[in-house]
């Protein structure tokens, strides 16, 4: 079976690790675009093009903080690009509509629930960037909340991964020393780098939009690499 890791707590990233967020994000954004076209605000393609430009700008401005995930900021910038004047109430409605669409679209990868079931003897947690209410909404609609007892989100620490603040928060809540925990994530530049900097063992699951973003520095190299979530059961000592 090879080398295994003996831990008490298994932390998981959320987006792309446990479900295909990129697909849900794209479809939810398109639903917003079609809604806006239907009510005569703008056409679908113009909105989608402007939204892509807006996303890059918001990412650049707020990179490293949870605010980069704000749909209200992205929508506001999108309408600026389109030279359309909209008020805060309209932006709030669009943001709410967007997340409700995401919640309706999310579903866990097929290997998630069987893996979590097999890890019932471990303490399980989620370490994820983003707004607490939004990320908890995803977990609820994924029907995964019964598996986890520890949560840490970057809204609580202000800084996104790979900042060690979010990992230290999760460890405190789990009452666990770094060497007794493992981080499972899809992104070597956030999940793996941050986990290693905080002293956790790390497992890189190569799927999702970051599956081909390989380590560029030593600290981004994981302890283990898997391609399906069920493979971590061969890595984590019972």
N, C-alpha and C positions, 0 to 999 in steps of 0.2 A: 504493500500500500504506500510505502514511502514515508516521508517526513510528515508529521502532524503537529498541530498546535493545540496546547491545552489551555483553554480559557473558560472564564465564568460568564462573560457577557459577549454577545454578538451584536454589533451595531451595523445597521444597513443605511446606505444612502436611499433616497426615495425615487426621484425622477430618473428614468432610463434604467435604473437598477431593478426596480420592482415592477415597473410598467413603462409602456411606450409613451412618454410624455410628448415627444416631438410630434407624433401623429395627432394626439389630442389637441396640442397647441395649434397646429396648422388648421385643423378642422374647425376649432372654436373661433379662430381669427377669420376664417372664411365665412362662418355663420354671421359674424358681426358685419362683415363687408356686404353680404347679401341683404341683411337687415337695413343697413344704411341706404343701399340702393333702392330698396322697396319703399322707404319713407321719403325718398327724393333728396337725400343729403349729398351723396356722391356715388359714382359708379364703382363697381367691384374692383376692377383692375387698377384704377387710380388710387383707391384706398390701399390696396395691398402693396403697391409700389411705394407709396409714401410711408406706409407702416414699416416696411423693411428698412428704409432710410432712418426713420425715427428710432427704431430698435437699436441700430448701430450707434446713434448719438447718445441715447440714454445709457446704453452699455458702457460707452466710453466715459461718460460723466460720472456714473455711479458704480463703476466696476469695483468689486471688493466689498460692497455693502448690499444689504438686503433690498434697498430702494431700486436696484436695477431690475427687480422683478415686478415693479409697479405697473400695472396695465393702464392706470389712470395717467401716469406720466407719459407712457408711450402713445396713448390715444391723443393726449393734449398736443404732443409734438407732431403727431401725424396730421392733425387738423391745421396746425401752424404751417406745415409744408404745403397743404392743400389751400391755404389762405381762406380757411373757413372759421368763423367765429362761433364758438360753442361755449356754454356756461358749465360751471362745476357740476350742477345737478345732472346735466346730460352725460358728462364724463363718468360720474358715479354710476349712473344707470348702465352705461356701456360696460364698465368694469364688472359690475355685478352680473350682467348678462354673460360676459365672457367666462367668468369662473363657473357659473351655473352650467354653461355648455361643456366646459372641461370636465366637471364632475359627472355629467351624464355620459361622457365618452370614455372615461378611464376604466380599464380592466387590467387585473394583474397578468403578468406573463404566466403561461401554463405551469411553469416549474416553481412558482413562488409559494403557493399554499402547501404543496407537498413537502417542500424544504422546511418551511416554518413549523409545520406539524412535527417533523422529525427532530426539531430543535427545542421541543417543549421543555426539556430538562434544563435548558440554559435560560438566562435572563436575556431578553431580546429588546433592542432599542432602535430608534431612528435618529440619525444625525443628518439634517437636511438644510440647505440654504433656502431662504424665502420667508414669506409671512406666515406666522404661526397658524392663524385661522384658515388660510388657504391650504397649507400643507396638511393640517388635520382634516380639512374637508376632503382632500384627496384620499387620505387613509381611510376615512369613514366610507366613502363611496367605493373604494377598492375592497371594502369589507375585510380589512386586515387589523382593525383596532384591537381585537381580542388577543392578538399575538404579542403585542408590544406593551411594555410597562415603563419604558423610559423614552423621553423625547427631548430633543434639543434642536432649536431652529435659529437661523442667523439673525432673525429679527430681535431675538433676545440678547444677542451679543454684539449686534450692529455689524460686525465683520463677517464676511462669508469665508467658507473654506478656501484656501488652506490655512487660515488663521487657526491657531491652536485653541483659541478661546471657546469655540463651540464644542470642541472635543473635551476640554477640561470640564465644561459645564455638564456634558453628558456623563462623564466619569463620576463627578460628584453626585449626580442624581442616582447613578447606579451603585454608588458606594463601592467603587471598583478601582483598583490600581491599574495604571496603563498597561502593564505587562500581562494582566489577566483579561484583557479585552482584545477583540479583533474588529477591524473595520472592513466592511464589504462595500465596494463601490465601483462605478463604471468609469471614473475619470481620474487618471493618474496625477493630473495637475492640481486637483482639489482633494478628492477623497484619499488617495494614496499618500501624496505629499503631506497633507495635513495630519493624517493618521500617524504617519511615521514620525513627524516632528513632535507629536504629542506622546509618543512612546508606545502606540498600539501596534499590534501585528496587523498586517494588511493583506486583503485578498482583492485582486483586480478581476472583475467580471467583464470580459471583452464583448460587450454588446451595446446597442444604442448608438447615439450620434458620435460618441467619443471612442468607439472601439478601435479605431486605427490611429488614435493620438498616442503614440508610444512614448515612453519615458525619455526625456532629453537630459536629465541630470540624475545622479546616483540616488538622491532622496526621493525620486519619483518611482523607483523600482519597487514593486510589491514583493511581499514574501511569497505569495502564491498567485498563480494565474489560472482562471477557470473560464469556460465558455458557456456553461449552463449553471444555474444556481444550485441544482442538485449536487454538483461536483464539490461544493464546499463541505458536504457531509463526509467526503473522503479526506478532507483537510483538518476538520475540527474534531479533536479527540472527544470521545463520548465520556 
